[in-house]
Amino acid sequence: MTIWSVVAIIVAYLCGSIPFGVIVARLYGIDVLASGSGRTGGTNVLRSAGPLAAGLTVLGDVMKGLIPIFFIQIAFSPLTVALAMPAAVLGHNFSIFLGFRGGVGAGTAVGTVGGINFWAGLMVAICGLLGLAFTRYASILSTSVAVSSVIVLTIGALLGLTPYIYILGSVMTMLVMFYALRENFARIRAGTERKVGQKTENIAKI
């Protein structure tokens, strides 16, 4: 791995660190970091600022994973791509611009797979949406995205469509997301996890 590969991975992290949820919510006069769960993803923005703000947040989160991986895949080795995938999600979850706060990274994870292959990213997104549709838990959406990313890229490797090393990238991404979801898993077991559509009670205005 060259110094430029390291730079590319750092760039992926910095792109992932762009806090679209915070930026969009501020346009609506909301401090999303002080509202609801305090996370920067689409679910907390939805509860705090509404569906349009959430849609814009999700779009931004997907693109900040898709764009860097797309270009890194063109210019660098498969190993660099595999390491840049979790780096982008780490950026979302531990943003350098927010004092290492963030979200869970589902949208950014979808984007990283989409940067490798559009149809693979679409399948992962559909799996996430199915998880949400059946449970109404955003945490299950994120879990579905994490697991399906591994499955889709494993199938792609077995079919000779993508390098096997991309499976490592998806597994690392899954572990990053599961770490962020550990409190959600505990609430699901306790029966206290909030469902999508429930408006947060503590909305912090700017």
C-alpha angles and dihedrals in degrees: 000000000000130000087255090058089055089049090051091052090049090050089052089053092049092049089050089050093063101114101219091165091058093044095048094043090052089057085060092048093253129129098213092186089064095039130082112328092353090237123133101223131108096268096058091042089051091053093043106035108013140253100301092052089047092050092052090047093052091048091052093045092051094047094049087060098039101047100052094042091048092056096038089054090055096049107028144050124277089251090058090050091049091053094042091058097067089035090063091049091046087054091055094046096041105026115192087211093059102044090269095305124129142117141284099285104231095137092045091048090053088050093052091054090044089053088059096043127352095215092049089052090049092052091051091049091050091051089052093049091049089053089052094045093053097044109016087222116129088204090061089050088055092045090050090051092050095048096040091051089061092045096046094048091045090054089046091053093047089051091049093245099115134021117268090235089071087070088064090053092052093047091051090048090050091053091050090052094045090053090055090047097051093104091046091053089052091051092048090054089048093046093238101107112127118236126227110268095042107117116227118248098215109060112169115211121208 
